[in-house]
Amino acid sequence: MKNKKTFIFIVLALALTSVLVFVFLKRTTTPRYQYAYIDVQQLVQAYNQTEEFQELYQKINEEFNSFNHALQEEAD
């Protein structure tokens, strides 16, 4: 009976060790990064939106500076 328990314990220990080694090796051999697909259409659309926002920002900044200049002239 004692030999049977020892044998089962050894088999379970070997199985657990095998699983742990397999998981460790699997984890170390897989890359930690993923390749991503870049959608060119979406990239171009985002660039165009950025360009539009930059133009809008410049226009608003010019209007603000013009308004500020008018206020300063009025104050003088």
Number of C-alpha atoms within 10 A of each C-alpha: 6 7 8 9 10 11 12 12 12 12 12 12 12 12 12 12 12 12 12 12 12 12 11 11 11 11 11 10 8 8 8 7 6 6 5 6 6 8 8 9 9 10 11 11 11 12 12 12 12 12 12 12 12 12 12 12 12 12 12 12 12 12 12 12 12 12 12 12 12 12 11 10 9 8 7 6
